[in-house]
């Protein structure tokens, strides 16, 4: 029995692979397997690798090795993350934490032995090659071979293939599905337009009074995931110094627009009416009014010429050949007349 710096006591049980921590104050104790013995199980090691390869794991870099894109990390950074993860990392509850660097290094060596990672060497910027030495070393670089659970990736790939096939078969879709897709696309387009406009208007109003407030500030951040793009909902910060003149200019321009909208109701009402007609045309599909209704209905059908069109085309070709033959005959007659006149002139001489 010994005392930890945090004030807890570790009491060894008859089973050396299990221990429990008893905190001062007489509260109950919790049982947890030791990290070294826990990660000797292949399934538990896979869970650890799934966590390390996830977005909550340590940062990795991309490189090219053997004409393939790979992800690599330095051994020291991997051990540091396993012993003391970065701030804000949610360590899985089912995985015991590493209490010392030797425990983490032992697990890293096991990852090398089962070829979940392998040692690499840098040969150029962004290019790696397999190292001859296979032992784990904190100063070396290691490339991930373990790809994790492929179930989600396979499902996403299958969904992508099915979606692609459905898109290519769009001409043979039922008409009600085409109309549904059209309404959904138009609704999504209008929603995004109004959302962006609302964010800009709210930012403008608050920025004029000296604050920068964004609704869904991370909405268009491509580096974040889907759920993270909606967090936080609102961000508000005080504007930087030196923007007073810009805010006054924007306020004057906005006030001028409001004055114009009030004093010229006919023009502004016409603008609003035009926008309303545009949205109605979008949903009704009448933006391209110069196309006949028959062409709209047959827009997805293959363009095959009818028998009547083929006959007309043959008649037009025959007429062209006939006109061409008449022109050739007239030209030949003219040439013969010229030759006869030349012969007559030669006889007279």
Secondary structure, DSSP 8 states (H G I E B T S, - for coil): -EE-TTS-EEEE-SSTTEEEEE-TTS---EEEE-HHHHTTSHHHHHHHHHHHTSTTS---EEEEETTEEEEEEEHHHHHHHHHS--TT----TTS----SHHHHHHHHHHHHHTTSEEEEEEEETTEEEE-S--S--TTSEEEE------HHHHHHHHHHHHHHHHHHTGGGS-HHHHHHHHHHHHHHHHHHHHHHHHHHHHHHHHHHTTEEEEESTTTT-TTS-TTGGG-SSEEEEE--TT-HHHHHHHHHHHHHHHHHHHH-HHHHHHHHHHHHHHHHHHHHT-S-TTS-HHHHHTTTS-----HHHHHHHHHHHHHHHHHHHHHHHHHHHHHHHHHHHHHHHHHH-
